Amino acid sequence: MDMGDALNIKAWKYVISLTTTNIVNPEYSYRRHGVVRVHPLANEITPATVGGKAYSLYRMSSVGLEVPHAMCLPVSLWGIWRALSEESMRPHMDSLIYCALRNLSAPALVAVRSGAAVSMPGMMDTRLNVPGEVGAVREAVEAVFKSFDSDRCQVYRRTHNIGPIGTAVIIQTMCPPPQGSGVAYSVDPVTGKGWGLFGEWLPSQYGDQLVGGTVTPEPIETLSKRHPHAYRQLLVATGRLENIWHAPVEVEFCLARDIVWFLQCRVAKIAKQHPKQYESGQGGKWLGMGLPACPGIARGKACSTKPATKDHIWLSATTTPGDYAEMTRVAGILTLAGGTTCHAAVVSRELGTPCVVGYMGEAIAPGTVIEINGSTGDVFEVIDE
């Protein structure tokens, strides 16, 4: 079956406007690209059709929050792309991307993001600062589609019993140079309690370094002193979004030109309580401490090389999606950098694995038996084992 037959039989919608402020011209799209339909119809925008991330952009935009202009290539297109060769798909992909970029008013730079119906943090590719040219964007879109079948994504899907659900792709205008970026929660993600604003931010940087854990960020409370108007906007917005999602929420944001831009919203991943507990620090030497990222106490040999087992504490400067298999097996996770919203922290809370991030203290040699307390951030050397 060629692309034309697939389109005629299934009548898919392939380019979807997610932000209500977009200038959408369906007539142009139909006339120049018969396979393309640009539409803002709410009943066709669901997590199943456009993925959870794109759906969150649409919902946030529809209630008046500032969202960078975004278009979506839905999950259905991934299925056809996967079934056909890249060569046969290329002219059709170029037409779709041309239409998307035109409806974004031909931005100089775009972000190309993945988005499945089920949240899989960090498992698929994201490309930032992609030139707004058809060829460059097509390469980024294809990379996102391919990442659904990457080794790390397959490990995650097997662990969480996620089938071949596919992914949508979001093509979104990049925010202007930021005054700061961050992740905000409507409750404490470690305890699941509290009311207000929790999370972290990085002044004058985009959020990829925050999530990647390559730097240690500032607590969200300092935003209230540096940019009080932004802090108030986030506080009000997370409350509104809780009412929409009917659950505590996690929001990614970028502050630029004194505007809070909302980049994603999802149900907050609250830490699971680790079932195995020890009496902290008995017979041990205190080495230092970091930020408590997932509660619970774990003991094991410090390990920085693969393979790791349940007898190990995974010790690294930071973690990446490629470490996910190791993270599912170890007793605990300790990183030297990052904050409570970095990859290591988010994944550990999802797994219920005790975690301390941003450790500062005595150097820890591989093989040293240590104990980490994910509730206090303390790290001990265990002497009596």
N, C-alpha and C positions, 0 to 999 in steps of 0.2 A: 504493500500500500504506500503510495507516495504522499507527500505533505498535503497536496490539494485534496486528495480523496479523504484523508483523515479529517481535514477541516470541514469538508462538505458533509460528511457523515455525522460527525460529532457536534459541529457548530459551537466550538469552544469560543470563549472570549479571552483574548490574549494580551491586551494591554489595558490595565485598570488604573484609574485615577484614585489615589488614596486620600488626597488632601483637598478639602472643599474650596480652597483658594486657587486651585489650578485653573488655567484657561484651557478648557477642553473643546476641541473642534471635531466632533464625530464626522461631520460631512466631509471634511478634508481627508480624514482617515479612510473613510469608505471609498472616496473617489480615487485616491492615489494608491491605496493598499487594501485591496478587497478582503484580505485575510485578517485585517485588524479592526477591532472594535474598541474604542475608548469609551468607558461609561462610568458614571458615578452611582450606579444603582445599589442601594443599601442591601437589598435582598440577595444580591449576588456576591457580596463581600462577607465571607465567613471565614473562620479559622481553617476550615477544610479546603476552601478554594484558594485562598491567598496566603495561608500560613498565619501563625499566631502573631508574629512581629508586624506584618503588614496590617493585620486586622486591628492591632493596637494603635497603629498610626492613624487609621481611618477613624476609629472611635475617639481618639484624642482630638483630632482635627474637627470632628463633628460637634464636639461640645465647646469649641472655641479656643482650645489651647494652641499655642504656636508650634507648628510642625513644619520642618523644611519640606518643600514641595517634593512629592514622591509619586512614582508610578510603579506598578507591579506586573511582572510576568508570572502568571499563576501556576499552581502545581500541575495543572493539566498539560502545560507546555513542557514541563520536565519529562512527563511520560512519553510524549511524542519525540522529544529530543533524544531520550534514551533508546527508543526503539529504532531510530533512523541514524544514518551516518552523519558525521559533522559536515561533510561536504554537501550533502543534499539539503541539510538544514540551513547552511550558511546564508543563502540569499533571503530566506524567509526570516531568519533571525535579524539580519541587517534591516529588513523592512520594519520589523517590530521595534527594534531599538531606535531607528530613525524617528518613528512616530512618538516613542516615549520621550526622546530628547527634545523633539519639537514642542511637545506639550509641557515640558519643563522649561521652555523658553531658552533652549540651547545653552545650558550652563557651562562655564569653563571647566569645572571640576565636579565630579559626582562620587557618591559612595555606592558601591554595589554590594548588597547584603543578602545573606541567605535567610530563609524563614519557613520552617516546617510547621505543620499543625501542632506538633508536640515540641516543647522547648528542649533544645539540646545545646546547652551553653558551651560555646567555643568549639564545637565539633566540626562545623562547616566553615568554609572560607568567608572572609569579608575583605573587600578591597576598598581602600580609601584613596582619595585624591586621584581618581582615574580621570584623564582628560576626556572631556565631553565629546568625543569623536566616536563614530559608529564602530570602527574596528577595535579601538581600545576597550570600549564598553562590552562588545561582543566577547572578546577574550576573557574579560572579567566574569561575565555571565556564565560562560562555558566552564570556567574554573570553579565557580560556585556549584553548578550542576554536578561536576565531577566529584566535588568534595563530599557529596552525600554517600558515595561508595568508597570513600577513603578508609584506610585501616582503622584510624581512631574512631571514625563515625560508626563503623561496623561493630567495633568493640562496645561502644556506648549503646547502640541499638540492641545488641544481644543481651547486655546487662539489664536493660530496662524493657525487654520484650517489645521493641518497636519494630514493626514490619516495614516493607518498602513503600512508605507513605509519600516519599518524594519531598521536594522543596520548591517553594516559590523563590523568586528573585526580586528584590527591591532596588530600583534605580532612583537615587535620591540626591537632590542638590546638597552639596557640602555646606556646612555652616561657615560663616565668616570666621576669620582668626579669633579664637576664643579668649574671653576673659577668664574662663575656667570651664571645667567639665566634671561631671560626677555621677554618682549613683545614690539615690535617696530611697529610703524605705519608710513605710507608714508605721511600722513596728520594729522593735529590735530584732534583727534576723537571727541573732544567736539565742535569745531567750523566747522570742515570740511574744514578748510583753511590751507594755509601754504605749504611750500615745504621743504623737508629735512627729518629729523628723529625725531619722537616723541615717547614717551612711557616711560617705567620704567624697572629697573633691580634690582636684588638682588645679591650682591657679595657672592661667595662661597656657594651658595645654589641652589637646584633644583627649578623649577618654580611653583610647586604646592602651595607653601606658598604665592607666589605672586598672583596667580589667586584666591586663597582662601581668600585673604585679611587678613590673620592672622598677617601680619607684614606690616609696611609702607616702601615701597621700595625707591630707589634712582632714581632721574630723569635720563633719558637715556643720557643726556649731560655729566654726570660724567663718563660714560663709555669711552668717547673720551679722557679723561685725564688718566684714569687707564689703558685702553687697546685701544690705538688709532687705531691699525691695525684692531681690531674687529669692532670698530665703522665704519671705512671706508668700511669694507666688508658688513656690514649691509646696509649702505647707498647705495652702488652700487646694492646690491641684491634686495632691495625693489623697486628700479627703474626698474630693469629687470622684476620683478614679476608684477609690475603695467602694463607693456606692454603685459604680458601674460593674466592677468585677465581683462585688459581694465577698471580698476577701482582702487581707492585707496585700499591698502592692509594692513592687520594686520599679523604680523609674530611672531611666538613663536620660541625662540632660546635658545641654551645652549652653553656657552663658556667653552671648556675643552681642555687641552693640547694645548692651543693657536690656536685652531680650532673653528670656529663658526659652530655649528651643527644646522640645520634647522629642526624644529619639526612639524610645521604646517604653512600653509598660507591660508588665506581666505579674501574675500572682507570685508573691514573694516566696522564695524557698527558705523556709524556717528550719533551723538545725534540728535533726533528729537526736534524741538522747542516746548516747552510746551505751549499750547494755553492760559492758565490762568495766567495772570500777575498781580502783585501787585506793589505798590510803596514801595520799600524796606525800612524797618526800621522806618516807620512812627509810632510814639507813642510807640516805642519799646526800649528795653534795649539790647545793644550789649553784647552777651555772650562769643563769641569766633569765631574761624573760622577753616576751614579745606581746603581740596583740592576741587576745583570745578570739578564735574564729569559729570554733565548733566545740561545744561542751563535751566533757568526758576526760578521763585520764587513761593514757596508754603507755605501755612500756615495750621496749624492744631495742635491737641493735640499730644504730644509725647506719643508714644505707643510702648511697647516692648513685649506685649503678644497678642496671637491670640484669637479671630478674630479681624482684623483691618478693617477700612472702609475708605472711601474717605475723612473723616473729620480728619484723623490721619496723622502724620509724623512717619514713621517706624524708631525707634531708637534702634540700637543694636551695639554690638562690631564689628560684621561683619555680612554678610549674607551668606546663603548657598542655594543650589538648593531647599531644603525643604521649604524655605521662599517664593518661587516664587508666590504662590497664593496670599499671603499678599501683595507682591510688586506690583501686578497688580491692587490692589484696592486702595492703599493709595495715598495721595496727594503729598508726597515727601519721600525721604529716607536720613537718616543721620547715618553714621557709625563712630565708634571711632577709627578704624584702617583701614589699606588698602590704596591703591593708586588708580590712575585713570585707572588702568588696572585690578582691582579686580572684583570679581563677581558682587558686588553691582553696580559698575560703568558701567560694560558692559550691564547688564540687564536694568538698568535705561535708558541708551541711546537707547536701543532697544525699550523700552516702551514710551520714551519721558517724563519720570517722573523726575522732578528736584531732584538732588542728590548732597550731599556733603559727602566726605569720609575723614577719618583720622582726625576727629574733635578734637581740643584741646581748652579747655576753661572751663567755669564754669560748674559744674555738673547740669544735667537736670533731674528733677524728672518726672516720668510718669504722664501724665495729664496736664503738663505745655503747654500752648499755645505758640508755637514757629513759627518762620518764617525762612526758609532757602533760600539762594540765590545760586543756582547751577551755576551761572556765575562768582561769585566772591569768593564763599566759606564762606561768612559771615553767622552767625547764631544769631538771635535776639529772645528775649522773647517779646511776644506781650502783652502789658499792657492794651490796650484800647478795648479788646474784652471780 
